[in-house]
Amino acid sequence: MSAAVNKARAALMGRQQAVQAFWAERTPQERKLLTIGGVVAGLALVYAVFFEPAWTGRIALQKSLPELRQNAAQLQALAREAGELARQAPVQVAPMARESLDASLKARGLAPQSLSLTGEYARVQLNGVPFASVMLWLDGLRREGRVAVQDAKITAQGKAGLVDASLTLHQSPGAAR
């Protein structure tokens, strides 16, 4: 290791002597000009590396700070609202009944071929009904009554948009009994 250090030291001394020889060959006016140029180049480098990025970053942050504060306020409001909703008691949903299912079917313009209830399950047979109406009815049941489709057999008919549907529905346990 000592040999490597000595070799590096010798190379450094050689370069230092070359720089001193170069400097000695210059006139006082050239030395002054090179010194001023070096100082200017050094200051430009320090400005470009340290001051300019910090300055432009500061300006960008000042411009975006109001928007960031508004976003933070919105997030805090949403967090408060979520906390309030979490503290509220869950809404109790009426248990699934033949009358309520029949009324919701009629409200969507659907006439069931058959409708039977067995415990927590309901079996509905629809023939020749618009597919879109069936989907809207099921979505309404899901949202309002926590009713999920347990089993579905949907068959397209010859006429576009009409289907035969055999559905088994189940109300989630969170509903009132």
Contacts in CASP RR format, 6 or more apart in sequence:
PFRMAT RR
TARGET T0000
AUTHOR 0000-0000-0000
METHOD contacts of the structure
MODEL  1
MSAAVNKARAALMGRQQAVQAFWAERTPQERKLLTIGGVVAGLALVYAVF
FEPAWTGRIALQKSLPELRQNAAQLQALAREAGELARQAPVQVAPMARES
LDASLKARGLAPQSLSLTGEYARVQLNGVPFASVMLWLDGLRREGRVAVQ
DAKITAQGKAGLVDASLTLHQSPGAAR
23 31 0 8 1.000
26 34 0 8 1.000
90 174 0 8 1.000
92 174 0 8 1.000
92 175 0 8 1.000
92 176 0 8 1.000
93 144 0 8 1.000
93 145 0 8 1.000
93 146 0 8 1.000
93 171 0 8 1.000
93 174 0 8 1.000
93 175 0 8 1.000
93 176 0 8 1.000
94 100 0 8 1.000
94 145 0 8 1.000
94 175 0 8 1.000
94 176 0 8 1.000
95 171 0 8 1.000
95 175 0 8 1.000
95 176 0 8 1.000
95 177 0 8 1.000
96 117 0 8 1.000
96 120 0 8 1.000
96 122 0 8 1.000
96 145 0 8 1.000
96 147 0 8 1.000
96 169 0 8 1.000
96 171 0 8 1.000
96 175 0 8 1.000
97 117 0 8 1.000
98 115 0 8 1.000
98 117 0 8 1.000
98 122 0 8 1.000
101 115 0 8 1.000
101 117 0 8 1.000
101 122 0 8 1.000
101 124 0 8 1.000
101 169 0 8 1.000
102 112 0 8 1.000
102 115 0 8 1.000
104 137 0 8 1.000
104 140 0 8 1.000
104 141 0 8 1.000
105 111 0 8 1.000
105 112 0 8 1.000
105 115 0 8 1.000
105 124 0 8 1.000
105 137 0 8 1.000
108 133 0 8 1.000
108 136 0 8 1.000
108 137 0 8 1.000
109 133 0 8 1.000
110 126 0 8 1.000
110 129 0 8 1.000
110 133 0 8 1.000
110 134 0 8 1.000
110 137 0 8 1.000
111 126 0 8 1.000
111 129 0 8 1.000
112 124 0 8 1.000
112 125 0 8 1.000
112 126 0 8 1.000
113 125 0 8 1.000
113 126 0 8 1.000
113 127 0 8 1.000
114 123 0 8 1.000
114 124 0 8 1.000
114 125 0 8 1.000
115 122 0 8 1.000
115 123 0 8 1.000
115 124 0 8 1.000
115 125 0 8 1.000
116 122 0 8 1.000
116 123 0 8 1.000
117 123 0 8 1.000
120 170 0 8 1.000
120 171 0 8 1.000
121 150 0 8 1.000
121 168 0 8 1.000
121 169 0 8 1.000
121 170 0 8 1.000
122 147 0 8 1.000
122 168 0 8 1.000
122 169 0 8 1.000
122 170 0 8 1.000
123 166 0 8 1.000
123 167 0 8 1.000
123 168 0 8 1.000
123 169 0 8 1.000
124 165 0 8 1.000
124 166 0 8 1.000
124 167 0 8 1.000
124 169 0 8 1.000
125 165 0 8 1.000
125 166 0 8 1.000
125 167 0 8 1.000
126 134 0 8 1.000
126 163 0 8 1.000
126 164 0 8 1.000
126 165 0 8 1.000
126 166 0 8 1.000
126 167 0 8 1.000
127 164 0 8 1.000
128 157 0 8 1.000
128 162 0 8 1.000
128 163 0 8 1.000
128 164 0 8 1.000
129 162 0 8 1.000
129 163 0 8 1.000
129 164 0 8 1.000
129 165 0 8 1.000
130 161 0 8 1.000
130 162 0 8 1.000
130 163 0 8 1.000
131 154 0 8 1.000
131 156 0 8 1.000
131 161 0 8 1.000
131 162 0 8 1.000
131 163 0 8 1.000
132 161 0 8 1.000
134 154 0 8 1.000
134 163 0 8 1.000
134 165 0 8 1.000
138 149 0 8 1.000
138 167 0 8 1.000
141 147 0 8 1.000
141 169 0 8 1.000
142 148 0 8 1.000
145 171 0 8 1.000
145 175 0 8 1.000
146 171 0 8 1.000
146 172 0 8 1.000
146 174 0 8 1.000
146 175 0 8 1.000
147 169 0 8 1.000
147 170 0 8 1.000
147 171 0 8 1.000
147 172 0 8 1.000
148 169 0 8 1.000
148 170 0 8 1.000
148 171 0 8 1.000
148 172 0 8 1.000
149 167 0 8 1.000
149 168 0 8 1.000
149 169 0 8 1.000
149 170 0 8 1.000
150 168 0 8 1.000
150 169 0 8 1.000
150 170 0 8 1.000
151 167 0 8 1.000
151 168 0 8 1.000
152 165 0 8 1.000
152 166 0 8 1.000
152 167 0 8 1.000
152 168 0 8 1.000
153 165 0 8 1.000
153 166 0 8 1.000
153 167 0 8 1.000
154 163 0 8 1.000
154 164 0 8 1.000
154 165 0 8 1.000
154 166 0 8 1.000
155 163 0 8 1.000
155 164 0 8 1.000
155 165 0 8 1.000
156 162 0 8 1.000
156 163 0 8 1.000
157 163 0 8 1.000
157 164 0 8 1.000
END
